[in-house]
Amino acid sequence: MSAVRVGLNNIHAAILVKDDVTGVEYEAPFKLAKAIEASISPNANEETLFADDGPSEVATQMGAIEVELGLDAISDEIQAKLLGHKINSDGVLEKKAGDQAPYVALLFQSATSDGKSKLYTLYKGKFKLPERNHSTKNDSPEFQTDTISATFLRRDFDDVWERSVYTGGETVNQAVVDAWFTEVYEPATNG
């Protein structure tokens, strides 16, 4: 029986340092902010071949994965890391037209109805400049939280775009679960 997702927390990112035919390398994961919501939308392109007066074959090609995160507040330091901005010597966040967002991995946790959780990692994506909305105070407080979007894709090294693990699985290596947010998960190689 599968447990149902009932929560979201521990949203982290890790800068992708290397992704080529020789391997992958990431910096240590860092927490983005408090999680409100996450939407992950994989895109697949599908084509149907018609032959003998009907559908005969279907081919599917994986496309980009669109991600949208709702967070309580994205700090200047996190914006600088995710979007390639700089914090100057006065502690002010500077955004320049030529800033380039680095590729990152995205890690997060979703609590399940049985008290366990499911851990996820998306392996290669870039965040986009977030929209900002501001409104004046009125008689009732209104929270103005942050939303940021990213596009993820498969890695060059091994075509992997996501891995996940259910922490209540009977064969799950507990060391993998314990280290999920301290380093980007890569399976052990047998050789």
C-alpha positions as CSV (number, residue, x, y, z in Angstrom):
1,M,0.0,0.0,0.0
2,S,1.3,3.4,-0.9
3,A,1.3,6.3,1.5
4,V,-0.2,9.6,0.4
5,R,1.8,12.8,0.3
6,V,0.6,15.3,3.0
7,G,3.4,17.9,3.4
8,L,6.4,19.7,1.9
9,N,9.6,20.8,3.6
10,N,13.4,20.9,3.5
11,I,13.7,22.6,0.1
12,H,17.4,22.7,-0.7
13,A,19.6,23.4,-3.8
14,A,23.1,22.5,-4.7
15,I,25.3,24.2,-7.3
16,L,26.2,21.8,-10.2
17,V,29.9,22.2,-10.7
18,K,30.5,19.5,-13.4
19,D,28.3,17.5,-15.8
20,D,30.0,15.8,-18.7
21,V,30.8,12.3,-20.0
22,T,33.4,11.8,-17.2
23,G,31.0,12.4,-14.3
24,V,29.1,14.9,-12.2
25,E,30.0,17.1,-9.2
26,Y,27.9,19.3,-6.9
27,E,28.7,21.7,-4.1
28,A,27.1,21.0,-0.7
29,P,23.3,21.5,-0.6
30,F,21.9,24.7,1.1
31,K,18.4,25.4,2.3
32,L,16.4,27.9,0.2
33,A,13.6,29.0,2.5
34,K,10.6,27.6,4.3
35,A,8.4,25.6,1.8
36,I,4.8,26.6,0.9
37,E,4.3,24.6,-2.3
38,A,6.1,23.0,-5.2
39,S,4.8,22.2,-8.6
40,I,6.8,19.9,-10.8
41,S,5.5,19.5,-14.4
42,P,7.5,17.2,-16.7
43,N,6.8,17.8,-20.4
44,A,6.8,15.0,-22.9
45,N,6.3,15.3,-26.6
46,E,4.3,12.5,-28.1
47,E,3.9,11.6,-31.8
48,T,1.5,8.9,-33.1
49,L,2.2,7.1,-36.4
50,F,-0.8,6.2,-38.4
51,A,-0.6,3.2,-40.7
52,D,-3.2,0.8,-42.2
53,D,-5.9,3.3,-41.5
54,G,-5.3,3.6,-37.8
55,P,-2.8,4.4,-35.0
56,S,0.1,2.1,-35.2
57,E,3.0,3.3,-33.0
58,V,3.4,6.0,-30.4
59,A,6.8,7.6,-29.6
60,T,7.5,9.8,-26.6
61,Q,10.4,12.2,-26.1
62,M,11.2,13.7,-22.7
63,G,11.2,17.5,-22.7
64,A,12.0,20.1,-20.1
65,I,10.6,19.9,-16.5
66,E,9.0,23.1,-15.3
67,V,9.2,23.8,-11.6
68,E,7.5,26.5,-9.5
69,L,8.3,26.9,-5.8
70,G,6.3,28.9,-3.3
71,L,8.5,30.0,-0.4
72,D,8.1,32.2,2.6
73,A,10.9,34.6,1.7
74,I,14.0,34.3,-0.5
75,S,16.9,36.0,1.2
76,D,19.4,38.1,-0.8
77,E,22.1,35.5,-0.2
78,I,20.0,32.8,-1.7
79,Q,19.0,35.0,-4.7
80,A,22.7,35.6,-5.3
81,K,23.4,31.9,-5.3
82,L,20.5,30.8,-7.4
83,L,20.5,33.7,-10.0
84,G,24.1,34.7,-10.3
85,H,23.7,38.0,-8.6
86,K,26.3,39.6,-6.3
87,I,26.2,41.1,-2.9
88,N,28.5,44.2,-2.8
89,S,30.8,45.3,0.0
90,D,28.0,47.3,1.6
91,G,25.8,44.2,1.8
92,V,23.5,45.3,-1.0
93,L,22.2,42.8,-3.6
94,E,23.1,43.9,-7.1
95,K,21.4,42.5,-10.1
96,K,23.0,43.1,-13.5
97,A,21.7,42.4,-17.0
98,G,24.5,39.9,-17.7
99,D,24.1,37.8,-14.5
100,Q,23.9,34.1,-15.3
101,A,22.1,31.6,-13.1
102,P,24.1,28.5,-12.4
103,Y,22.8,25.0,-12.9
104,V,21.6,23.5,-9.7
105,A,20.1,20.3,-8.2
106,L,16.8,20.7,-6.2
107,L,16.2,18.5,-3.2
108,F,13.1,18.4,-1.1
109,Q,11.0,16.2,1.3
110,S,7.3,15.4,1.2
111,A,5.8,13.9,4.4
112,T,3.4,11.0,3.9
113,S,0.2,9.9,5.6
114,D,2.0,7.0,7.4
115,G,4.4,9.2,9.2
116,K,7.3,8.5,6.8
117,S,8.3,10.7,3.9
118,K,9.4,10.7,0.3
119,L,12.7,12.4,-0.7
120,Y,13.3,13.9,-4.1
121,T,16.2,15.3,-6.1
122,L,15.9,16.9,-9.5
123,Y,19.4,17.0,-10.9
124,K,20.0,19.8,-13.3
125,G,18.1,23.1,-13.7
126,K,18.3,26.8,-13.8
127,F,16.1,29.3,-11.8
128,K,14.5,32.3,-13.5
129,L,14.1,35.8,-12.1
130,P,11.1,35.8,-9.8
131,E,8.1,38.1,-10.2
132,R,7.5,40.5,-7.3
133,N,4.1,41.7,-6.1
134,H,3.8,44.3,-3.3
135,S,0.6,45.6,-1.7
136,T,0.0,48.1,1.0
137,K,-1.1,47.1,4.5
138,N,-4.7,47.3,5.4
139,D,-6.9,46.4,8.4
140,S,-6.0,42.7,8.1
141,P,-2.5,41.4,7.7
142,E,-1.8,39.8,4.3
143,F,1.3,37.7,3.7
144,Q,3.3,38.5,0.6
145,T,5.4,35.4,-0.1
146,D,7.9,34.6,-2.9
147,T,7.5,32.4,-5.9
148,I,10.4,31.3,-8.1
149,S,10.4,29.2,-11.2
150,A,13.0,27.0,-12.8
151,T,13.5,24.7,-15.8
152,F,15.1,21.3,-15.2
153,L,16.4,18.8,-17.8
154,R,18.3,15.6,-18.0
155,R,22.0,15.5,-17.1
156,D,24.6,15.1,-19.8
157,F,26.5,12.5,-17.8
158,D,23.8,9.8,-17.6
159,D,20.4,11.3,-18.8
160,V,19.1,11.2,-15.2
161,W,16.7,14.0,-14.3
162,E,15.2,12.9,-11.0
163,R,15.6,10.3,-8.2
164,S,13.3,9.7,-5.2
165,V,13.1,7.4,-2.3
166,Y,10.3,6.5,0.1
167,T,11.9,6.4,3.6
168,G,9.5,3.6,4.7
169,G,10.7,1.2,2.0
170,E,11.9,-2.2,3.4
171,T,15.1,-2.2,1.2
172,V,16.0,1.5,1.6
173,N,19.6,2.1,2.7
174,Q,19.2,4.3,5.9
175,A,22.6,5.9,5.2
176,V,21.1,7.3,1.9
177,V,18.1,8.8,3.7
178,D,20.4,10.3,6.5
179,A,22.7,12.0,3.9
180,W,20.0,13.2,1.5
181,F,20.3,16.9,2.4
182,T,24.1,16.9,3.1
183,E,25.2,15.8,-0.4
184,V,23.5,15.2,-3.7
185,Y,22.7,11.5,-3.9
186,E,24.5,9.4,-6.4
187,P,24.3,5.6,-6.3
188,A,27.3,3.6,-5.3
189,T,29.2,2.1,-8.2
190,N,29.9,-1.6,-8.2
191,G,33.2,-2.1,-9.8
